[in-house]
Amino acid sequence: MTPERLLLDTSIVIELLKNVPAVVERFLLLLEAQTQFLICPIVVAEVYAGAFKREHKDVEALFDLCRRVDIDTDTGRVAGLYANQYGKAFSGVSLEDYLLAATARTHRCPLWTLNRKHYPMDDIELFAA
């Protein structure tokens, strides 16, 4: 089933920017099926933190295909609760991952990621590409 909306994780954005064929093909099929892609400030920050200036045009072109969503206080609360609940058992999960998971929950849409182990939460859906 094709999702109506998907929140993109940094791992997916990086693969798209690297033109990894399988990820690009899946993205284009979803785009053609009119899936709306969501991008949040965390992913924007992580991508720009690792991008060369010459890549900025491609980064923005990809982000322009997405709906940009904000992170609010409620999302921050959910992320903090995730960190409190999962932090000890899942030491490799970063605050950014908790915030991204909380954003998926807040916007009630699956998260498309290549790092499934970073998202142990049972109340969010991970997109199975």
N, C-alpha and C positions, 0 to 999 in steps of 0.2 A: 504494500500500500504506500502511496506517495504522500508524504506529510504536507500539510498546508504551509507550515512554517518550521524552520530549523534554525537553532542558534549555532553559529560556527565557533569552534574552538580554534585556538592559535595553531594547533597542529595541522588542521585542515587548511587554514589560510596559507600556511607556509608551503604545503604540498601543492596548492593551486598556483602560488607564485613561482614555484619551481617547475611548473608544468608537468607534474607527475601524471602520466596518461590515465591511469585508472581513476584517480580522484577527479581530474578535469572532466573525463567522460561522464562520471556519475553526476558531477555538478551541473554540467550542461543538460543532461537528461532531466534532472530535477528542475532546472530553470525553465526548460521547455514545457514541463508539466505545471508550471506556474507556482512552484514552491517559493515562498518568500523566505529569504535568508536574513537572519538577524545578526547584527554585529554589535558588541558592547565595548565600552571604553577600555576595558582590560585587554581585550584582544588588539584593539587599535594601538595601545601603548606597547604591548609586547612585540608586535610586528615592527613598529617604528624603532623600537630599541635595538632591533637586529638588522634593520634595513640600511643599505647604502643609499646615499642621496640620489644616485642615478636610478634607483628602484622606486622612488616615491611616486612617480607617475603611474606605474603599474599597480602599486598598492592602492592608490586612490581610485583607479579605474575599477578594481575589484570591489573596493568598499562602496563605490557608487551603485553597484548591483545589489547592495544590501540595504536593509532598513536599519538605521542606527538607533539603538535603544539605550536608555540611561539606566544607571544604578541608583536606586533611592534608599532611604533609610530602612524600609521594610526588607529590601533585598540584603542590605548589610546585616540586619538582625538575623535573617535566615542563614547567611554565610557564617556568622559568628556561632550560631547554634550548631551548624554542621562541624565547624572546627572544634567546638567543645565536645561533640559526640564522637567524632571520628579521628581526632588529632592524635591520640595516643596509639591507636591500633594501625593507623595509616600514616606513618611519619613522612612519606614521600609526597604527600599532598600539600600543595602550597595554599596560602591565603587566596591567591588569584584563582586557583581551581575551585575553592569553596565559593568564591564570589560568582564565578561562572555558573556553577551548579545552581546557586540560588537565583541567578538571572533566568536560567531555563525554567526553574520552578515558578518564579514570579510571572513569567510570560507564557506559562503552560504550553511549552513546546519541547520537543526532543533536542538533545545536544548532540551535534555531530563532532566526534573526536576520534583521534587515533590512540589516545591515552586512556583507555577504559579503566585501567587500574587506579587512575586519579579520581574516579567518581564512584565511590562505593555506596552512595546514597540510594536508598531503595524507593524514594519518592520522586525520582526524576527518571525520565526515559532517555536512554542513549540510542542514537540512530544507528541502526545496523546497515552499513553501506554494503 
